[in-house]
């Protein structure tokens, strides 16, 4: 039986660390590419081999891809630069597009068995409200709003081109937003819960979220390495949840006072404009931006039927995810929940 190794980029990140832990739990050999000096390196399981490197550092990629002769190589390219800014900066392009091209070049040169590229639903053109967004087979950054989505569209097309031109066995996953426990980097949803609990979110915006639990996402990506068809893409999403329902779930699972004020979009845009002007003088980004409003009010209804059918992808309810996040935040002392709910969370944590 041939030896197999999983090469994982972005291994110290929120998603990457969950993927590495899941692979290690399956007794898989994992080699993790981690930025030099990354403080999140302690999130990579001790059983994984760590290579200090960078998507733009060819020498470190040489080391990352060097394996013993006869070893089967499976690559999960999870690393990317994520930003809420609508701008397409040079750094964003270099990491997300040039970095992916470098990974593709090595995959082709080293004849890897399988590549799974972690793209984003942000790379898929939005459809009007009322229509369900599904996988597409070509990607044009001009159809995408926002620098991050544009770079993911460019990189995704590079992957598809490598499949057609070089015969690379590659599949693509398209996660929606990411939620769930063990977010030591304080991502978007974690900050939302913390701010909401601390009553720093007096109102919401009439919009929706679509966030998949990071644990389910990790399982879907690993399943894609085994079942994903060559040149095919798979949306890994959850059901869209309104901001009002999100607030209700956070209150239910933390005991925080429920926020009932939901601003109409036109009012939110006025606040965003004022916040933008203030940020010019304070040199700090506004809490509410026009791009943030776009992401909340765009069509966030995605179909993961293909992933369910072909990969066996499954998602837990958003209610369960928020509850588990509350358990983790409570026990990690990021929020301090009192009363009956605190006792309930404590008991759940002990049983976990």
C-alpha positions, 0 to 999 in steps of 0.5 A: 500500500502506497504512503499518502501525505496531505499537504495543507496550506493555511493550516494555522487558520480557522478552517485549516486548523479544523481540517488538519485536526480532522485529518489527524483524527483519521490517522492521516499524515499531514504536512502544514504550510505555516507563515513564519512567525505566525502566532496561530501555529499552536492551533496546528496539531502536534502530529502534523509536520510543519513547514515554515513558508509562504505561497509567494516563496518558491524555495519554501514551496519546494520544501513543502512539496518534497516527498519520498519517491512513491508517496501519494500527494493530496493537496488542500489549498486553503490559504488565502487573504480575506478582507472586508475592503471592496478594494483589489490591492496588490497584496490581495492579488499576490496572495490569492491569485499568484499564490494559487498559481504557484501551488498549481505549478507545483501540483503539475510539476510534482504530478500530485494525485489530487488538489482541492482548492478552497474558493468562496461563494463570493467568486460566483456571480450573484443572482437576483433575490428569489433565485437560488445560486448554484455552481457555475463552470467559468469565472469572470472577476468583472461579474463580481463585487469586491476585491476578495471575490474578484481574486477568488474568481481569478484563482478559481479560473486558473484551477479550471484552466490547469485541469483542461490544459494539464490534466490536473485532477483538481476539484473546487469547494465554495464555502459560504461564510464560516461559523463555529467554535474554536475561532482563536483568530476572532473571525466575523461571527465570533466578533458578532456574538461577543459584541452582541453579548456585550451590548455593543450592537444596538441595532441590526440591518435588514439582511441575511447571513449564510454561514456553514459550521467550520467543522462541517466545512472541514469534513466536506473539504476532506470528502472532496479529496476522496469523492470530488470529480475532476474539474467540478465545483461544490458549494458548501453552504448552509441555509440563509438566516435573517439578522433578526433570527441571528439575534434571536438565536444569540439571545437564546443561547447566551442570555444576552438582551435581545436586540429588536431594532432592525434598520431598513437598508436606506437608513443603514446606508445613511449611517454608513456614509456618515461612518465613512466620513468620520473614518477619514478624520479618525483614520479608523475603518467605519463599523458599518460600510457600504460594502458590509451592507451589500454583503448583508443585503445581497442574495445569500441563498445558495444550493449545496445539493450537489455537494450533498449528493456527490460528497455526502456533505451534511450541515448541522443547524445554525442553532446548534452552531451558535450554541456550541460557539456560546459554550466555547466562548463561555469556557474560554472566558471571552464572554461571561454568561450568568444564571441558568444558561451559564449552568446549562452551557457548563454542563454541555461543555463537561459532556462534550 
